Amino acid sequence: MLRITITDFPDEQRWFLEGRLVGPWAAELISTWRETRRDGDARRCIIELNDVTFIDRSGEAVLAEITCEGAELIGGGVYTKQKLGELRNYSKRSPVNKAKE
């Protein structure tokens, strides 16, 4: 199960994720992302993963997509920090980012 809590502030939007970011829950996150984040919303978006206990490949793909759309990921704990490091390293090596260099 994944719990998604969104808090709106004038200059930013914060998402708090709790639980497992896997399969159907990853699909729910990207669906919620697409419904909530509007093209005209220029506020900073921060995704807090401090209480995420597991991320599978589908969860990684969702995080990569929302990061490409401007979200900032924050994580605490060894597991989450390691996963975020892997995502950052992967995005630096992706063909899209290499084309920008």
Order of alpha helices (4+ residues) and beta strands (2+ residues): beta-beta-alpha-beta-alpha-beta-alpha-alpha
